[in-house]
Amino acid sequence: MSFKIFSTFTGAGGLDIGFHGDFNFLGTYYPKLNFKTIKALELNKQACETLENDNKYFKDTDVIEGDITKINPKDFENENYDVLLGGFPCVTFSVVGKQVGLKDDINGKLYESFVGFVEALQPKVFLAENVKGILSANKGEAIKIITKRFEDTGYKLKVQLVNFADYGVPQLRQRVLFIGIRKDINDEFNIPKPTHKNNYVNVEEAFKNIDQDCINNNFIKQLSTTTARLEAIPEGGNFKDLPPELAVRGLMSNIYRKLDRKKPAYTVLASGGGGTWSYHYKEPRALTNRERARLQTFPDDLIFTGSNTEVRRQIGNAVPAVGVYLFAKEIERVLNKTT
């Protein structure tokens, strides 16, 4: 019998796929794990369609399109879920101290809604993901409040800053994982040892053998000035390398950044204006969404629904399945001792 997952903020399902296992990435097979996503709660319509149209990873998942702040978690409290997953947005607090102070903060409401699911479902384990910046929000006060809030719901909590490149993801992506083990479970979660810390998977490896005719691999329209700029920027360079006649205003180093084929990619973004669309190391163009999906370790047989911009958002917001796989495997070990 599989361990039951209730997934929130599911997006295109990268985190869930990491828990399911049974996928291939760059010639490596990640064996099936004993998890099954029973319900997936997601606000974005196109992301829900990506999940609903999939006939492998989410074929038996009940996809709920809805706003987590408007759904009562007590409606599901008798369904006995083993695992709760979710990547709530980074939270900043209007008030620090004993009062959470999130009433007027959108992301705060989303965080509180996730905690509400923890309280109502009382899963044996939960895993939440967030950006690195949550560690320093409000001069470090935010993480203290979040930690206490989770612990007060009855969980032993581990907070771990992870660079997913250390676990085989071809991307320098630093994220914070919150892993909660219910206090009645007499076991500890052990942070998996990095597998690739001194042997990163690079971009050139990540892009090998992409079927040029596959879905989500279409080129993105760009201005001739963009092409000219990309032709002027060396591999691994950015807007600072542009000659005066092609210069752009800006101080952000992620503007017109070209990949370096022998290194992992920089962090794949979910959105952003001109100059932020991750650029190929050799060809003067933005990456296709299938190339971006490779950097996020999505299996090639997962098809994304929506416009180029919408698919970019789904891919960029995801948790890399390969990066979280060993964390899921360790959670499986903990849960096996409860059966």
N, C-alpha and C positions, 0 to 999 in steps of 0.2 A: 504493500500500500504506500502510495506517494505521500510525502509531506505537502500539506496544502498551503499555498501562497495566496495572500491577498495583496495585490500590487496597487500602489497609488502613484500618481504622477508618472504613469507608465511610459508615456511618449511612444516611441517606436519599439520599445521593449528590449533594449540592450541589456539592462540589468537582469531582467527575467531570463533572457537567453543564457546569460552567464550561469544562472542557477539551474537551468534545465540541462545544460550540456548537450551532448549528441550533435555537435556541429564541427565543421572543418574550418580552419583558417591557415592559409599559406602552407598547405600540405600537412598540417598537424591536426590530428583528430582529438577533440576534447570529449571524453566518454560521458555518457548519459549519467546525470545525477538523479537522486530520488526526490525530485521536486516537481510540482505541477501548479501552474498558475490557474487558480479557480476563477478569480475575479480580477479584472484590471480596470481601475478607475482613472479616467483621463478626460480633460476638458476639451482638448483640441480635436475638432471633427476629423481632420485629415489623418491625424495620428491614429484615431480610433479606426478609421477605414484601413489604414496600414495593418493594424492588428486583426481586424475582422476578415480581411481578404487573404490573410496568410493561412495556408492549409497544412503547415508543419509545426511551427513553434507555438502557435496560439489557436490551433484548430478546436480545442475543447475549452477555450477560455470564454467566460461571460464578460464581454467588454461593456463597461458602463460609461457612457458619455455624460459627464456632468461636472459640476463645480463642487469640489470637496468641502467647501465652506457651507454648502447648502444641503449636504447629505448627512443624515443622522447615522453615525457609526453603530448605534445601538440596534439598528435594523439587522445587523450582521453578527451580533455578539454571541448568538447560540450556534454558530456554524463551525466553531472549533478550528480555527486556522493555526497552523504551526509557525508560519513566518509572515511578517508584514514588511513590505518593501516600499521605499519611496525616496525621491530626491526633492525634498521641499526647498524652496528658494532661500538664498542667503537672508538672514534676519538681522535687522538693526533695531535697537530698542529706543523708544522715546523716553522710557523711564527704566532706570536700573535699580536693583535692590530686590526687596521681597516681592514687590508688585511687578508683574511681567511688562505691563505698559504697552500692549500691542493692539489696543482697540481700534486705533486709527491707521494702522500700518497694514497694507495689503499682504505683504510677504509674511508679516507676523501672524495674520489670520490663517494663512496657509500652514505655517508651522504649528500653530495651536490646533488646527484641524487634524494634522498628522498625529500629534500627541493624543488627541481625542480618540483616534482609532486605536492607538496603543492601549489606552485605558479601557476602551470598550471591548476590544477583541482579546486582550491579554494573550497575545501569541507567545509561544515559547521563546521565540527570537525575533528581533527586528533588526533591519539594516537600513540606515538612511545615508544618503550621500549629499555632499555640499561642496561649495567652492572653498579654496584655501583661505579666502578673505574672512570667512566666518570666525577664524581663530583670533583675528585682530579687531573685529568689529567692536565699536564702543570701547576701544582701548583694552580689549580682552574681557570686558564684563559680559558680553553677549554669550560667549562660550561657557562661562561659569553658570549663567542662568539656565542655558539649554541643558547642560550636564545635570544640574540639580533637578530640573523639571523631569527629565527622563528617569533619573534615579528614584524620584518620589513616586513614580508610577509602579515601582516594584521590580526594577531591573538593575543588574550589574552592568555597568557601561564601560566600553572601551572606545576611546576616540583616537583615531589613527590618521595622520597625514600620509597619503600614499602618492607616489609618482608611478602611474600605471605603466610607464616605460620599463620600470623595474620588473614587471610581470609579463613582458612579452608584447606590449602594445607599441606599435611604431609611432609613438607620439609622446611628447613631454607634457603630460597632463597630470597636474597635481590636484588632488581632491581629498576632502576629509570624509572618512567613513565613521559613522556612529553604529556600533554593534552592541545591542542590548540582549543579555541573557536573563530570562526571568529568574528571580532570586531563589525560587524553590528548586531550581535545577542544580544539582551538585556537580557542576563541571565548569571549566573556564574556557573561554575562547582564546586560542593562541594565534597571534598574527602570523600568517604564512611567510616563510622566508622568500625573499626576492629570487627569481629564477634567471633574470637577465640584467642584473645590475651592472655587470662589466661586459655585457654582450648585447647591446640594444639592437632591436630590429629596426633597420633603416627604411627610408622612403622607397628606395629602389626595389628592395625586397617586397615591400608592401604592394607595389603596383604591378608585380609580375603576373603575367597571364590573365589580365583582365580582358574578358570578351568585349571587343569594341562595339558589338551590336547588342549588348545586354541592356535591359531596362535600367533607367536612372543613370546612363552613361553619356547622355547628350551634352554637347558643348554649350556653354552659357554665352549668350550674346554679350559683346563688350564693345566699347567705343574704340575707334582707331587710335585715339590718344592713349588709351590703356595699353593697347598692343605695343605702341611705340615705347612707352615707359618700361614695359616688361622686357622688351628687347635690349634696353639700355642697362638694365639691372643685372648684375652677375648672379650666378647660382649662390644661394644662401644670403643674398643681399636684400636691401630694402630701399625705401624712398630716399634715404640719405645718399645713395649712390647715383642719383639722377643728375644729369647735366643741367645747368641753369635754365635752358630753354624748355625742359620738361619737368622742372621742379614743381612740387606740390607743397602747400602749406600744411603743417601738422607737426606734432611733437611725439606722436605715438609710434613706437617701433614696429607695431603690427600692420602699418600701412605699406601695401605693395611688398610684402615679404615673400620672397621666392624660397622654395624649399631647397635643402641640400640633400642630394640623393644618398649620401653616405651617413646621414644622421637621421634620428627620428624627427618627425614633423614637430613644429611648434603646436600649441594648443588649437584644436579645431574649434572655431567659433560658431555659434548658432545664428547670429545675426550681425548686422553692421552695414555701414554705408560703403561708398566706393573705396576700393583699395583694401578691403578686409576679406576678400573671397579666397583665401589660400591659393597660392600660385605655383604652377608646375616648375620643376627645377630646370627643365630644358626648353619646353615649348612656351611661347609667350602668351599664356592663357591662364584663366582661372581653372581650378580643378573641376572635374565633373563630380556630380554627387556620388557616383559609384566609387570614385577615387577617395572621396572624403569618407565614405562608408568603410572602405578598407582601412583607413587610418583609425577609425573607431572600432575596428574588428568585427563589423557586422558580417555575417555569412552572405555570400554572393546570392543565395537563393531567397533572401528576404527582399521583397519588393516594396518600395515606398510609394505612397499615394500623395498626390498634390503637385503644385507648381514647383519650379526650381527653388524658389525662395522658401516655400513651405517645407520641402524635403530637406533643404539645408538646415532649417530650424530643428526638424526631428532628429537629424543626424548629430548636429552640434550639441544638442541638449542631452544626448544619451550617455549612459555609463558603458564603457567598453566591456563587452562580454568576456573577452580573454582576460582582461585585467581583474575582473571580479571572480573569475572561475574558482581560484584556489580559496578565496574567502568563503564561497558557497560550499566548497568541499569540506572546509573545516566546520562550517555550520552543520552540514550533514553528519559529520562525525559526532558533534555534540548531541544532535537530535537522536541519533541511533542509540545513544545510551539511555534515552527516556522511554524507549519502546519496550 
